[in-house]
Amino acid sequence: MSDLVTSIRENYQKTLDSIATAARKAGRAPDSVRLVVVSKLQPLEVVEAAIEAGAQILGENYPEEAVQKIVQLKSQTKVEWHIIGHVQSRKARLVAEHFALFQSLDSLKLAERSDHFAAEFKRVLPVLLEFNVGGEESKTGWGAADERRWTDLLDEVRAISALEHLQVRGLMTMPPLFINPEKARPYFQRLRRLRDFLAGQIPQIEWRELSMGTSADYAIAVEEGATLVRIGQAILGPRPARGD
């Protein structure tokens, strides 16, 4: 375990240093960006090592898998758990009960179910709205590739903002994957412009969070305003394949 913790700690600190460099390049404070360590599919011992190595936020894609870890690590009260993958409506209850931030809210129907379950647990669930800024059919989220049609999004966003037990904090995206990370920059810029557009139209929401950037392109994302970056294998190493 000690070797694993040491390896993860080195990777974690290296990533934090890279984030700080990118933030300063953009004239931002390094602490304006938070690092989400993506622990999906990783075994419990790797997650435990990540926490010991200093990880403060863990990101999971699959609610049932994540809840097993949360329950087993319930003594780790200082760790925030975020859900970052597409959530089926029937699993909204798990998210409302167990997660500090729902980063990948991608429909009004899911928002309404999440609101219902959050009310059941007598809490307000913080959420990010996921937008598909690249127009890829394989990606979830509201379609936002065509900036001329952003006004079409307003009715649903307003409806979500009115839900009593959800708190919208900002936006999230997963742009197309490129070998050259510089090619992702226009997509991060588009999400930032979308955030600014929504802030102008629905000013009662703070819109302070932009979750964008992964291992392949997080430095560019930070330069373009990311407040949350989601990095997994660069810190924890390869993850096992999912067995369905």
C-alpha positions as semicolon CSV with decimal commas, in nm:
position;residue;x (nm);y (nm);z (nm)
1;M;0,000;0,000;0,000
2;S;0,279;0,244;0,084
3;D;0,428;0,222;-0,266
4;L;0,084;0,277;-0,416
5;V;0,020;0,580;-0,197
6;T;0,361;0,724;-0,286
7;S;0,301;0,678;-0,659
8;I;-0,045;0,834;-0,646
9;R;0,078;1,121;-0,430
10;E;0,352;1,201;-0,682
11;N;0,104;1,195;-0,971
12;Y;-0,148;1,402;-0,774
13;Q;0,106;1,670;-0,685
14;K;0,241;1,681;-1,040
15;T;-0,112;1,738;-1,166
16;L;-0,176;2,012;-0,909
17;D;0,146;2,181;-1,019
18;S;0,038;2,168;-1,384
19;I;-0,302;2,313;-1,294
20;A;-0,132;2,596;-1,101
21;T;0,095;2,673;-1,397
22;A;-0,200;2,687;-1,637
23;A;-0,399;2,904;-1,396
24;R;-0,117;3,154;-1,353
25;K;-0,069;3,166;-1,731
26;A;-0,431;3,277;-1,756
27;G;-0,396;3,529;-1,474
28;R;-0,598;3,315;-1,235
29;A;-0,532;3,203;-0,880
30;P;-0,435;2,834;-0,868
31;D;-0,685;2,771;-0,590
32;S;-0,968;2,881;-0,820
33;V;-0,946;2,535;-0,981
34;R;-1,041;2,214;-0,799
35;L;-0,912;1,872;-0,899
36;V;-1,161;1,586;-0,921
37;V;-0,981;1,251;-0,911
38;V;-1,182;1,015;-1,129
39;S;-1,202;0,689;-0,938
40;K;-1,459;0,505;-1,153
41;L;-1,393;0,132;-1,187
42;Q;-1,092;0,156;-0,957
43;P;-1,081;-0,104;-0,678
44;L;-1,134;0,003;-0,320
45;E;-0,765;-0,022;-0,226
46;V;-0,674;0,228;-0,501
47;V;-0,943;0,468;-0,382
48;E;-0,821;0,436;-0,024
49;A;-0,466;0,505;-0,141
50;A;-0,584;0,811;-0,333
51;I;-0,748;0,952;-0,021
52;E;-0,435;0,887;0,182
53;A;-0,232;1,056;-0,093
54;G;-0,436;1,373;-0,056
55;A;-0,731;1,346;-0,296
56;Q;-1,014;1,565;-0,170
57;I;-1,276;1,512;-0,442
58;L;-1,353;1,177;-0,606
59;G;-1,553;1,148;-0,928
60;E;-1,759;0,841;-1,015
61;N;-1,962;0,748;-1,323
62;Y;-2,180;0,465;-1,198
63;P;-2,399;0,536;-0,894
64;E;-2,431;0,180;-0,767
65;E;-2,057;0,113;-0,785
66;A;-1,986;0,447;-0,623
67;V;-2,228;0,399;-0,335
68;Q;-2,057;0,073;-0,243
69;K;-1,731;0,266;-0,207
70;I;-1,896;0,552;-0,019
71;V;-2,048;0,313;0,232
72;Q;-1,723;0,123;0,280
73;L;-1,530;0,450;0,322
74;K;-1,790;0,629;0,534
75;S;-1,524;0,718;0,792
76;Q;-1,358;0,939;0,528
77;T;-1,582;1,233;0,604
78;K;-1,356;1,500;0,445
79;V;-1,383;1,351;0,096
80;E;-1,640;1,490;-0,148
81;W;-1,801;1,247;-0,390
82;H;-1,919;1,378;-0,728
83;I;-2,118;1,192;-0,990
84;I;-1,976;1,277;-1,332
85;G;-2,133;1,023;-1,570
86;H;-2,473;0,988;-1,733
87;V;-2,734;0,886;-1,476
88;Q;-3,043;0,683;-1,561
89;S;-3,362;0,822;-1,409
90;R;-3,414;0,512;-1,198
91;K;-3,082;0,578;-1,023
92;A;-3,155;0,940;-0,935
93;R;-3,240;0,841;-0,578
94;L;-2,886;0,713;-0,517
95;V;-2,739;1,039;-0,643
96;A;-2,971;1,253;-0,432
97;E;-2,883;1,058;-0,121
98;H;-2,507;1,015;-0,147
99;F;-2,334;1,279;-0,361
100;A;-2,203;1,627;-0,283
101;L;-2,233;1,741;-0,646
102;F;-2,425;1,600;-0,943
103;Q;-2,204;1,721;-1,229
104;S;-2,385;1,555;-1,518
105;L;-2,751;1,655;-1,498
106;D;-2,865;1,632;-1,859
107;S;-3,246;1,654;-1,881
108;L;-3,548;1,819;-1,722
109;K;-3,700;1,479;-1,644
110;L;-3,389;1,376;-1,452
111;A;-3,386;1,712;-1,275
112;E;-3,745;1,665;-1,160
113;R;-3,675;1,315;-1,029
114;S;-3,360;1,434;-0,855
115;D;-3,554;1,719;-0,697
116;H;-3,817;1,472;-0,573
117;F;-3,560;1,248;-0,409
118;A;-3,360;1,538;-0,266
119;A;-3,681;1,655;-0,098
120;E;-3,726;1,304;0,041
121;F;-3,381;1,328;0,200
122;K;-3,449;1,683;0,320
123;R;-3,153;1,830;0,136
124;V;-3,070;2,063;-0,149
125;L;-2,865;1,882;-0,414
126;P;-2,601;2,093;-0,594
127;V;-2,595;2,024;-0,968
128;L;-2,416;2,122;-1,286
129;L;-2,600;2,121;-1,618
130;E;-2,426;1,910;-1,883
131;F;-2,414;2,053;-2,234
132;N;-2,296;1,886;-2,553
133;V;-2,098;2,168;-2,715
134;G;-1,943;1,946;-2,983
135;G;-2,257;1,808;-3,141
136;E;-2,142;1,447;-3,104
137;E;-2,427;1,196;-3,105
138;S;-2,237;0,971;-2,866
139;K;-2,233;1,241;-2,595
140;T;-2,512;1,321;-2,354
141;G;-2,625;1,665;-2,245
142;W;-2,837;1,940;-2,394
143;G;-2,732;2,017;-2,749
144;A;-2,542;2,345;-2,750
145;A;-2,315;2,325;-3,053
146;D;-2,521;2,585;-3,245
147;E;-2,494;2,912;-3,058
148;R;-2,782;3,058;-3,261
149;R;-3,019;2,818;-3,085
150;W;-2,916;2,881;-2,726
151;T;-3,241;3,067;-2,661
152;D;-3,418;2,732;-2,714
153;L;-3,252;2,606;-2,395
154;L;-3,390;2,875;-2,168
155;D;-3,731;2,729;-2,084
156;E;-3,588;2,405;-1,948
157;V;-3,303;2,577;-1,767
158;R;-3,551;2,816;-1,605
159;A;-3,768;2,522;-1,502
160;I;-3,471;2,350;-1,339
161;S;-3,362;2,669;-1,165
162;A;-3,708;2,689;-1,006
163;L;-3,688;2,343;-0,847
164;E;-3,679;2,387;-0,472
165;H;-3,440;2,104;-0,384
166;L;-3,180;2,152;-0,658
167;Q;-2,914;2,423;-0,664
168;V;-2,767;2,492;-1,008
169;R;-2,403;2,593;-0,970
170;G;-2,279;2,597;-1,328
171;L;-2,207;2,390;-1,638
172;M;-2,021;2,078;-1,740
173;T;-1,909;1,941;-2,076
174;M;-1,707;1,665;-2,238
175;P;-1,571;1,794;-2,571
176;P;-1,448;1,579;-2,858
177;L;-1,121;1,401;-2,782
178;F;-0,819;1,516;-2,980
179;I;-0,458;1,403;-2,988
180;N;-0,364;1,771;-2,990
181;P;-0,529;1,923;-2,680
182;E;-0,518;2,270;-2,835
183;K;-0,802;2,161;-3,064
184;A;-1,029;2,132;-2,760
185;R;-0,992;2,503;-2,680
186;P;-1,285;2,626;-2,896
187;Y;-1,520;2,389;-2,715
188;F;-1,414;2,513;-2,373
189;Q;-1,455;2,868;-2,497
190;R;-1,804;2,781;-2,620
191;L;-1,904;2,645;-2,279
192;R;-1,776;2,960;-2,113
193;R;-1,976;3,175;-2,356
194;L;-2,282;2,962;-2,287
195;R;-2,233;3,014;-1,914
196;D;-2,212;3,390;-1,971
197;F;-2,526;3,381;-2,188
198;L;-2,723;3,190;-1,927
199;A;-2,596;3,419;-1,652
200;G;-2,731;3,715;-1,845
201;Q;-3,070;3,551;-1,898
202;I;-3,111;3,385;-1,556
203;P;-2,911;3,605;-1,317
204;Q;-3,055;3,458;-0,997
205;I;-2,819;3,161;-1,040
206;E;-2,453;3,213;-0,954
207;W;-2,319;3,002;-1,246
208;R;-1,978;2,993;-1,083
209;E;-1,866;2,644;-1,182
210;L;-1,729;2,522;-1,515
211;S;-1,641;2,152;-1,510
212;M;-1,434;2,081;-1,819
213;G;-1,103;1,919;-1,896
214;T;-0,967;1,568;-1,845
215;S;-0,623;1,410;-1,851
216;A;-0,590;1,487;-2,224
217;D;-0,665;1,860;-2,217
218;Y;-0,705;1,995;-1,864
219;A;-0,435;2,262;-1,895
220;I;-0,622;2,418;-2,189
221;A;-0,947;2,393;-1,994
222;V;-0,794;2,578;-1,701
223;E;-0,667;2,853;-1,932
224;E;-1,026;2,889;-2,058
225;G;-1,187;2,915;-1,715
226;A;-1,242;2,565;-1,577
227;T;-1,311;2,559;-1,204
228;L;-1,328;2,178;-1,190
229;V;-1,109;1,939;-1,390
230;R;-1,169;1,564;-1,397
231;I;-0,853;1,353;-1,407
232;G;-0,830;0,980;-1,349
233;Q;-0,572;0,754;-1,505
234;A;-0,296;1,017;-1,505
235;I;-0,317;1,005;-1,126
236;L;-0,443;0,655;-1,039
237;G;-0,306;0,457;-1,331
238;P;-0,499;0,231;-1,571
239;R;-0,846;0,130;-1,462
240;P;-0,990;-0,221;-1,499
241;A;-1,244;-0,284;-1,771
242;R;-1,605;-0,271;-1,662
243;G;-1,766;-0,612;-1,627
244;D;-2,138;-0,590;-1,705
